[in-house]
Every structure is written in C-alpha cells, then in structure tokens.
Amino acid sequence: MSNIELHPAKQGLAGRLSVPGDKSISHRAVIFSSLAEGTSHITNFLTGEDCLRTVQAFREFGVAIEREDKDVTIHGKGINALKTPTQPINFGNSGTTARLLSGVLAALPHFSVAYGDESLSKRPMDRVVLPLEKMGAQITGRDQARLLPLAFEGCKLTGTTIEMNVKSAQVKSALLLAGMLADGETTVFEKGITRNHTEMLMSEYGIDLTKVGQRLTIQGNQQPQASDLRVPGDISSAAFFMVAAAITPNSSIAIEGVGLNPTRNGIITALEQMGADITVEQTDSVGHEPVGNIHVESSSLSAITLKGDLIPNLIDEIPIIALAATQAKGQTVIKDAHELKVKETNRIDSVVTNLRNLGADIESTEDGMVIHGPVQLSGGTVNSFGDHRIGMMGAIASYVSEASVEVLDKQCINISYPEFFEHFNKLQKKTS
C-alpha cells in the first residue's frame, strides 16, 4: 500500500487543466468497437485501470486492440468472429466492466467465466443477473449468482419487457447490450433518469434504439459498425478540482474539454445551488455529447438539500460534494442515495468516517448524510479503503485543512485519474 502526505494550499489555486477522458464513455466505446465490423479509433481514452480491464476482456475474445498512450485502435471483425476465451476474465475492481459485460457475455455463443478483486466480489450482481435470466440467460456463480465469480453458459437470448427496480445506468446498459444481441424486441422501463452514454453511443455505432419517456426499445440481432470517437473529459474527475477551487481561498481555475451530458452534470447544478462562482461554456459536441469549459473561483457556499431525481445525476460526485458542504454555511442534507452503499466501498460510511476524522461535523443516515458547516478541517488521515473517489476527496481536503492530510493507498486513484497528483500539484500557487 502506498501512502502520501499532502499539505494545505496556502496561496490558493490557479491554472488551466484538461481532465482525463470520461470513464463511462471509454468503457462503452471499447465494447461497441470490439463488437463492431471494421476498425475504430478512440482518442483521449481513459487509461485508468478500470477501462483497461474492459480492453483486456475483449482481447480474451480474440479482438485485436492496439493502444498508444490515450489512443486506442480496435480492429473489429464483427460479433460472429469472436472466439471463446481460454481462461477466466479478470474484471479487477471495475463495476462498470462487470455489469455491462454481463449483458454481452450472457448473449454470446461462448462459455466464459469472470471474476474480480476482493472489493468487486462483494458488490451485488443479482441486479443484472436476474433480469438477464428473464431473457433466457444461463448464469451460475457464488451465492446463487448474486456475487462474482460468475460463469456464463452463453446462449441465444430472447427479447422481453423488463421493468427495472433500481436506478442504474449499468443495469440499463447491460440489458440494452443483451437486447442488441438477442432475438426479437427488448423493452426496458427505467425507474428514473440515469446517464445515457450507452444510448448516445448506440447511435454513433449505427444501432437502432427508440426512447419514449422512460421506455427504451431495441431490436435484436443488430451488428455495430466501426466508428471514430474522441472521448470528452470526465466531469466526475473535473468535479474534484471544481470543488477545490470553490472552497480554497484566492483560487481561480479553468477546466477545458469537459463532457457536459445533461444526465451527468448534477455537480454543476449542486455547486450553483450552493452559490459557487462557476461559469460553464459549451464549445463543441463530440459523439452526440456536449463538451465545454468550466471556470470556478473561490466562493462563499451555502448549505442545500440534495435528493430525488438529482441523485443519480451526481451519485459519483457525492463524496466531493460532502467535502464542499463542510465549508458551506448551514446544514446540508443528502438523501435518497442508497446506491452509495454498493459502490467500491459503502460510500456513506467511508465519507462520514473520513471527514469526521478530519474534524468535520457530519453524520450518516440510512440513505445519505447530514453535514453542518462551515468547519475548519484539522487535517489527519484519510483511509481510501481502495476507493478512488474517497482517496481524491481526502487529497482535496488537504487544500483547506490546518495541517497535512495523509491519504492511505493513493494508488487506487489510478482507477479513474492517473494524472491526479500531477494536476493536484500543478494548480497550487507557488510561494514567491
């Protein structure tokens, strides 16, 4: 385990940066490109450990994939050219790989076995296994296929109608991918609005999908066609430095080329509601995804209540929003966030424990947390518990702490943001 000690930002933050490619889009681009006919080129690909798990998974199916830094070339030969893996597929810590590829593995005519690390092996898989079984999937595994490792017999699925009982873009995506490969028509009813990158990319790769309200319908036996794609910057990564600039005195930063998908920009909504000095400018559109620049300056923040349909829109940003709330005036309430319990860690517990260790006035609830501010953080130790977003939250907390903050297991941050500490140091004003 590698630890790092970080010190307060005495002079504030300044500068411009470009965050890594969007994690969700990078995963999906590899999936569609690997299933496609023809050669696809992906630029600004996120080279984090999670996305590389998806790359390796398709290499196990015989797909030729070349990577040069952030540029990926995938030589797809179509769904029928895939080969049966000769060894179990390692999903590592990647929940996105596990959930999305379950929909693919269940529908391909190949036997395959998948497993993950200790953390991923504790995360629930029945939320995707059970609806896939309604389509005829044959999946066996630990605890009645509720947990990894899982074995996929691989068989032709039959389209059906599925009403989702969780708000999950991962489950929705798995079902749409399975429906794309199945016989007949598959209809998925979403319980609420979730990120729609899968739907956007289906259009990009020539897949026919219709959406009416919360109903998504896809015809089966569709073959993706190759496409070239530039991945926009990940707003979930940008969120950490957006909050950093807002809460650190004498700060002004710009983050360029960030994805501004309306199903992902809840962090912007939350910071605006808190009174942050934030400016957003859309500059482009890439693969049906809006892209732009975000400028944030030091701000006087006020407490808010986050709940309901906004929560899925910012579920990954809640750890850093909780940190922002420690510096906001009043009582911030976060509710309806049960999904935090089944992330890389139980993020309700890990956020509350770590911020409390740093001196925050915070308490957990059944479905979220309550934070009282503003509080001067004292510094101390943050245990990332192997969760990249908890590790980054702890690092950003050091900017506004009285004393240094030690982050345990800094390596886990590479899962989504390999350049994090380079950018962390770059933004700090130097003492003259």
C-alpha positions as CSV (number, residue, x, y, z in Angstrom):
1,M,0.0,0.0,0.0
2,S,1.4,3.4,-1.0
3,N,0.5,6.5,1.1
4,I,1.0,10.2,0.5
5,E,1.2,13.2,2.8
6,L,-0.4,16.4,1.4
7,H,-0.2,19.9,2.7
8,P,-2.6,22.9,2.7
9,A,-2.7,25.3,-0.3
10,K,-1.5,28.4,1.5
11,Q,-1.6,30.6,-1.7
12,G,-4.7,29.3,-3.4
13,L,-5.1,27.5,-6.7
14,A,-4.7,28.8,-10.2
15,G,-4.3,27.5,-13.8
16,R,-5.9,25.5,-16.6
17,L,-6.1,21.8,-17.0
18,S,-7.7,19.0,-19.0
19,V,-9.0,16.1,-17.1
20,P,-8.7,12.5,-18.4
21,G,-11.3,11.0,-20.8
22,D,-14.7,10.1,-19.5
23,K,-14.6,6.7,-17.7
24,S,-18.1,5.7,-18.7
25,I,-17.7,6.6,-22.3
26,S,-14.3,4.9,-22.6
27,H,-15.7,1.6,-21.3
28,R,-18.6,1.8,-23.7
29,A,-16.5,2.8,-26.7
30,V,-14.3,-0.3,-26.3
31,I,-17.4,-2.5,-26.0
32,F,-19.1,-1.2,-29.2
33,S,-15.8,-1.0,-31.1
34,S,-14.9,-4.6,-30.2
35,L,-18.3,-5.9,-31.3
36,A,-18.3,-3.8,-34.5
37,E,-17.3,-4.7,-38.0
38,G,-14.4,-2.5,-39.1
39,T,-11.6,-0.6,-37.5
40,S,-12.5,2.0,-34.8
41,H,-10.2,4.7,-33.5
42,I,-10.7,6.1,-29.9
43,T,-8.8,9.2,-28.8
44,N,-8.5,10.7,-25.4
45,F,-9.3,7.2,-24.0
46,L,-9.1,6.9,-20.2
47,T,-6.0,4.8,-19.4
48,G,-7.2,4.1,-15.9
49,E,-7.1,0.5,-14.6
50,D,-10.9,0.0,-14.8
51,C,-11.1,0.8,-18.5
52,L,-8.0,-1.3,-19.3
53,R,-10.0,-4.3,-17.8
54,T,-12.6,-3.8,-20.5
55,V,-9.8,-3.7,-23.1
56,Q,-8.3,-7.0,-21.8
57,A,-11.7,-8.7,-21.6
58,F,-12.2,-8.3,-25.4
59,R,-8.6,-9.3,-26.1
60,E,-9.6,-12.6,-24.4
61,F,-12.3,-12.9,-27.1
62,G,-9.6,-12.6,-29.8
63,V,-10.2,-8.9,-30.6
64,A,-7.0,-7.1,-31.8
65,I,-6.7,-3.9,-29.8
66,E,-3.7,-1.6,-30.0
67,R,-3.0,1.2,-27.5
68,E,-0.6,4.1,-27.7
69,D,-1.0,6.2,-24.6
70,K,-4.5,7.6,-24.9
71,D,-5.1,6.5,-28.5
72,V,-6.8,3.1,-29.0
73,T,-7.3,1.3,-32.3
74,I,-9.7,-1.6,-32.3
75,H,-9.9,-4.0,-35.3
76,G,-13.4,-5.4,-35.0
77,K,-14.4,-8.3,-37.2
78,G,-18.0,-8.5,-36.0
79,I,-19.8,-10.4,-33.4
80,N,-19.6,-13.7,-35.2
81,A,-15.8,-13.6,-35.3
82,L,-15.3,-13.6,-31.5
83,K,-13.6,-16.6,-30.0
84,T,-14.2,-18.5,-26.8
85,P,-11.9,-17.3,-24.0
86,T,-9.4,-19.9,-22.9
87,Q,-9.1,-18.5,-19.4
88,P,-11.3,-16.7,-16.8
89,I,-11.6,-13.0,-17.4
90,N,-10.4,-10.7,-14.6
91,F,-12.6,-7.6,-14.1
92,G,-10.4,-6.3,-11.3
93,N,-12.1,-3.5,-9.4
94,S,-14.3,-2.4,-12.3
95,G,-18.0,-2.5,-11.6
96,T,-18.8,-1.0,-15.0
97,T,-16.9,-3.8,-16.7
98,A,-18.7,-6.4,-14.6
99,R,-22.2,-5.1,-15.1
100,L,-22.1,-4.1,-18.8
101,L,-20.2,-7.1,-19.9
102,S,-22.6,-9.4,-18.1
103,G,-25.1,-8.4,-20.8
104,V,-22.7,-9.2,-23.5
105,L,-21.3,-12.5,-22.1
106,A,-24.7,-13.8,-21.4
107,A,-25.8,-13.3,-25.0
108,L,-22.7,-14.5,-26.9
109,P,-22.5,-18.2,-28.0
110,H,-19.4,-18.8,-25.9
111,F,-18.7,-20.2,-22.4
112,S,-16.9,-17.7,-20.2
113,V,-16.0,-17.2,-16.6
114,A,-15.5,-13.8,-14.9
115,Y,-14.1,-12.8,-11.6
116,G,-13.0,-9.6,-9.7
117,D,-10.8,-8.4,-6.9
118,E,-11.9,-8.6,-3.2
119,S,-13.9,-5.4,-3.4
120,L,-15.7,-6.2,-6.6
121,S,-16.5,-9.7,-5.4
122,K,-18.7,-8.1,-2.6
123,R,-20.7,-6.0,-5.0
124,P,-24.2,-7.2,-5.9
125,M,-24.6,-8.8,-9.4
126,D,-28.1,-10.1,-9.0
127,R,-29.5,-6.7,-10.1
128,V,-28.2,-7.5,-13.6
129,V,-28.3,-11.3,-13.4
130,L,-32.0,-11.6,-12.6
131,P,-33.3,-9.5,-15.5
132,L,-30.9,-11.3,-17.9
133,E,-32.3,-14.6,-16.7
134,K,-35.7,-13.3,-17.8
135,M,-34.3,-13.2,-21.3
136,G,-33.1,-16.8,-21.0
137,A,-29.5,-16.2,-19.8
138,Q,-27.8,-19.2,-18.2
139,I,-25.6,-17.7,-15.4
140,T,-24.2,-19.6,-12.4
141,G,-22.0,-18.4,-9.6
142,R,-21.4,-17.7,-6.0
143,D,-24.3,-17.2,-3.7
144,Q,-26.8,-18.2,-6.4
145,A,-25.1,-15.9,-8.9
146,R,-25.5,-12.9,-6.7
147,L,-21.8,-12.4,-6.5
148,L,-18.7,-12.9,-8.6
149,P,-17.2,-15.1,-9.8
150,L,-19.8,-15.9,-12.4
151,A,-20.0,-18.4,-15.2
152,F,-21.9,-17.6,-18.4
153,E,-23.0,-20.5,-20.5
154,G,-23.6,-18.3,-23.5
155,C,-26.8,-18.8,-25.4
156,K,-29.2,-17.0,-27.7
157,L,-31.4,-14.7,-25.6
158,T,-35.0,-13.8,-26.3
159,G,-36.1,-10.2,-26.2
160,T,-38.7,-9.3,-23.5
161,T,-40.1,-6.4,-21.5
162,I,-38.2,-5.6,-18.3
163,E,-39.2,-3.0,-15.6
164,M,-36.0,-2.0,-13.7
165,N,-36.3,-1.9,-10.0
166,V,-33.1,0.2,-9.5
167,K,-31.9,3.5,-10.9
168,S,-28.8,2.1,-12.5
169,A,-27.2,3.1,-15.9
170,Q,-25.0,0.0,-15.6
171,V,-28.0,-2.4,-15.4
172,K,-29.9,-0.5,-18.1
173,S,-26.8,-0.7,-20.4
174,A,-26.3,-4.4,-19.7
175,L,-29.9,-5.1,-20.8
176,L,-29.7,-2.9,-23.9
177,L,-26.5,-4.7,-24.9
178,A,-28.1,-8.1,-24.4
179,G,-31.2,-6.9,-26.3
180,M,-29.0,-5.8,-29.2
181,L,-27.7,-9.4,-29.5
182,A,-30.9,-11.2,-28.7
183,D,-33.7,-12.5,-30.9
184,G,-36.8,-10.2,-31.1
185,E,-37.5,-6.9,-29.3
186,T,-36.4,-5.9,-25.9
187,T,-38.1,-3.1,-24.0
188,V,-36.6,-1.6,-20.8
189,F,-38.5,0.7,-18.5
190,E,-36.3,2.9,-16.4
191,K,-37.2,3.7,-12.9
192,G,-35.7,7.2,-13.2
193,I,-33.4,9.2,-15.4
194,T,-29.8,7.8,-15.4
195,R,-26.7,8.6,-17.5
196,N,-27.4,7.9,-21.2
197,H,-24.0,7.3,-22.7
198,T,-25.0,3.8,-23.9
199,E,-27.9,5.3,-25.9
200,M,-25.7,8.0,-27.3
201,L,-23.1,5.6,-28.5
202,M,-25.6,3.2,-30.0
203,S,-26.5,5.9,-32.4
204,E,-22.8,6.6,-33.1
205,Y,-22.2,2.9,-33.9
206,G,-25.3,2.5,-36.1
207,I,-27.6,0.7,-33.6
208,D,-31.3,1.5,-33.8
209,L,-32.8,2.3,-30.5
210,T,-36.0,4.2,-29.7
211,K,-36.9,6.1,-26.5
212,V,-40.3,7.2,-25.4
213,G,-40.4,8.7,-22.0
214,Q,-38.8,6.1,-19.6
215,R,-39.2,3.3,-22.2
216,L,-36.3,2.1,-24.3
217,T,-36.9,-0.3,-27.1
218,I,-34.2,-2.1,-29.1
219,Q,-34.5,-4.7,-31.9
220,G,-32.3,-7.7,-31.6
221,N,-29.6,-9.2,-33.9
222,Q,-28.0,-5.8,-34.7
223,Q,-24.4,-5.5,-35.7
224,P,-22.5,-2.4,-34.6
225,Q,-20.4,-0.6,-37.3
226,A,-17.0,0.8,-36.7
227,S,-16.7,4.5,-35.7
228,D,-14.0,7.0,-34.7
229,L,-14.6,8.7,-31.4
230,R,-12.9,11.4,-29.2
231,V,-13.8,10.9,-25.6
232,P,-14.6,14.1,-23.8
233,G,-13.1,14.9,-20.4
234,D,-14.7,13.2,-17.4
235,I,-16.9,15.6,-15.4
236,S,-16.7,13.2,-12.4
237,S,-12.9,13.8,-12.4
238,A,-13.3,17.5,-13.0
239,A,-15.7,17.7,-10.0
240,F,-12.8,17.3,-7.6
241,F,-11.0,20.4,-8.8
242,M,-14.2,22.3,-9.3
243,V,-14.9,21.9,-5.6
244,A,-11.2,22.5,-4.8
245,A,-11.3,26.0,-6.4
246,A,-14.7,26.8,-4.8
247,I,-13.6,26.1,-1.3
248,T,-9.9,27.2,-1.4
249,P,-9.4,30.9,-0.8
250,N,-7.8,33.0,-3.6
251,S,-8.4,30.4,-6.3
252,S,-9.4,30.6,-9.9
253,I,-9.1,27.7,-12.3
254,A,-10.4,26.6,-15.7
255,I,-11.1,23.0,-16.8
256,E,-11.2,22.5,-20.6
257,G,-12.9,20.0,-22.8
258,V,-15.3,18.5,-20.2
259,G,-18.3,16.4,-21.1
260,L,-21.5,18.3,-20.2
261,N,-24.0,15.5,-20.8
262,P,-27.3,16.6,-19.1
263,T,-27.6,13.2,-17.3
264,R,-24.1,13.7,-15.7
265,N,-23.9,17.4,-14.9
266,G,-25.6,17.3,-11.5
267,I,-22.3,18.5,-9.8
268,I,-22.7,21.8,-11.7
269,T,-26.4,22.1,-10.5
270,A,-25.3,21.4,-6.9
271,L,-22.5,23.9,-6.9
272,E,-24.7,26.6,-8.5
273,Q,-27.4,25.9,-5.8
274,M,-24.7,26.3,-3.2
275,G,-23.7,29.7,-4.6
276,A,-20.5,28.8,-6.2
277,D,-18.9,31.2,-8.7
278,I,-18.9,28.9,-11.7
279,T,-19.2,29.6,-15.4
280,V,-19.9,26.9,-18.0
281,E,-19.4,27.4,-21.7
282,Q,-20.3,24.7,-24.3
283,T,-17.7,24.8,-27.1
284,D,-18.3,21.6,-29.1
285,S,-20.3,18.3,-29.5
286,V,-18.5,15.0,-29.7
287,G,-20.3,11.8,-30.5
288,H,-23.7,13.4,-29.6
289,E,-22.2,14.5,-26.3
290,P,-21.9,18.3,-25.5
291,V,-18.4,19.4,-24.5
292,G,-17.2,22.6,-22.9
293,N,-15.1,24.6,-20.5
294,I,-15.8,25.2,-16.8
295,H,-14.3,28.1,-14.8
296,V,-14.6,28.2,-11.0
297,E,-13.4,30.8,-8.5
298,S,-13.3,30.9,-4.7
299,S,-16.8,31.1,-3.4
300,S,-18.9,31.6,-0.3
301,L,-21.1,28.5,-0.2
302,S,-24.4,27.9,1.5
303,A,-26.0,24.6,2.5
304,I,-28.5,22.8,0.3
305,T,-30.6,19.6,0.3
306,L,-29.9,17.1,-2.4
307,K,-32.5,14.4,-3.0
308,G,-34.8,12.7,-5.6
309,D,-34.1,12.6,-9.3
310,L,-30.9,14.7,-9.0
311,I,-29.1,12.0,-7.0
312,P,-28.5,9.6,-9.9
313,N,-27.1,12.6,-11.9
314,L,-24.4,13.1,-9.3
315,I,-24.0,9.8,-7.5
316,D,-20.3,9.6,-8.1
317,E,-19.7,13.2,-7.0
318,I,-21.3,12.9,-3.6
319,P,-18.0,12.4,-1.7
320,I,-16.6,15.6,-3.0
321,I,-20.0,17.4,-2.6
322,A,-19.9,16.3,1.1
323,L,-16.4,17.9,1.4
324,A,-17.8,21.1,-0.1
325,A,-20.6,21.0,2.4
326,T,-18.1,21.1,5.3
327,Q,-17.2,24.6,4.1
328,A,-20.8,25.8,3.4
329,K,-22.9,27.8,5.8
330,G,-25.7,25.8,7.3
331,Q,-26.9,22.2,7.3
332,T,-26.5,20.3,4.1
333,V,-28.7,17.2,3.7
334,I,-28.1,14.4,1.2
335,K,-30.8,11.8,0.9
336,D,-32.2,9.1,-1.5
337,A,-28.6,8.0,-2.0
338,H,-28.9,4.3,-1.1
339,E,-26.8,3.4,-4.2
340,L,-23.8,4.7,-2.4
341,K,-23.8,1.6,-0.2
342,V,-22.9,-0.7,-3.2
343,K,-20.1,1.3,-4.8
344,E,-16.4,0.4,-4.4
345,T,-17.0,0.9,-0.7
346,N,-20.1,1.7,1.3
347,R,-19.5,5.4,0.4
348,I,-21.9,6.7,3.1
349,D,-19.8,5.1,5.8
350,S,-16.4,5.8,4.2
351,V,-17.2,9.5,3.5
352,V,-18.6,10.1,7.0
353,T,-15.8,8.3,8.8
354,N,-13.0,10.1,6.9
355,L,-14.5,13.6,7.0
356,R,-15.2,13.2,10.7
357,N,-11.6,12.1,11.2
358,L,-10.5,15.4,9.6
359,G,-12.7,17.4,12.0
360,A,-16.0,17.7,10.0
361,D,-19.4,17.9,11.7
362,I,-21.1,15.1,9.8
363,E,-23.4,12.2,10.5
364,S,-24.7,9.3,8.4
365,T,-28.3,8.5,7.8
366,E,-30.0,5.4,6.3
367,D,-29.9,6.9,2.8
368,G,-27.3,9.6,2.9
369,M,-25.7,12.1,5.3
370,V,-26.1,15.4,7.1
371,I,-23.2,17.9,7.2
372,H,-23.0,21.1,9.3
373,G,-20.7,23.9,8.3
374,P,-18.6,25.8,7.9
375,V,-15.9,23.9,9.9
376,Q,-12.2,24.4,9.8
377,L,-10.8,20.9,9.0
378,S,-7.9,20.0,11.2
379,G,-6.1,17.5,9.0
380,G,-5.3,13.9,9.7
381,T,-5.5,10.6,8.0
382,V,-7.9,9.5,5.2
383,N,-8.3,5.8,4.5
384,S,-9.3,5.5,0.9
385,F,-10.4,1.9,1.5
386,G,-9.2,1.2,-2.0
387,D,-11.9,3.6,-3.4
388,H,-10.5,6.1,-5.9
389,R,-13.2,8.8,-5.2
390,I,-12.6,8.6,-1.4
391,G,-8.9,8.9,-2.0
392,M,-9.4,12.0,-4.2
393,M,-11.8,13.5,-1.7
394,G,-9.2,13.2,1.0
395,A,-6.5,14.8,-1.2
396,I,-8.7,17.8,-2.0
397,A,-9.5,18.2,1.7
398,S,-5.8,18.9,2.4
399,Y,-6.1,22.1,0.5
400,V,-8.3,23.6,3.2
401,S,-7.0,21.8,6.3
402,E,-5.0,23.4,9.1
403,A,-2.4,20.6,9.0
404,S,-1.4,18.0,6.5
405,V,-3.6,15.1,5.3
406,E,-2.2,11.6,4.8
407,V,-4.1,9.6,2.2
408,L,-3.7,5.8,2.5
409,D,-3.5,3.7,-0.7
410,K,-3.0,6.6,-3.2
411,Q,-2.6,4.0,-6.0
412,C,-6.3,3.3,-6.1
413,I,-6.8,6.8,-7.7
414,N,-5.3,5.4,-10.9
415,I,-8.5,3.6,-11.4
416,S,-10.1,6.8,-12.9
417,Y,-7.5,9.6,-12.8
418,P,-3.9,8.5,-13.4
419,E,-2.7,12.2,-13.6
420,F,-4.5,13.3,-10.4
421,F,-1.4,14.2,-8.3
422,E,0.3,15.9,-11.3
423,H,-2.7,18.1,-11.6
424,F,-3.0,18.5,-7.8
425,N,0.5,19.9,-7.6
426,K,0.2,22.0,-10.9
427,L,-2.7,24.1,-9.6
428,Q,-1.1,25.2,-6.4
429,K,0.3,28.8,-6.5
430,K,3.9,28.9,-5.6
431,T,5.2,31.0,-2.8
432,S,7.2,34.0,-4.2
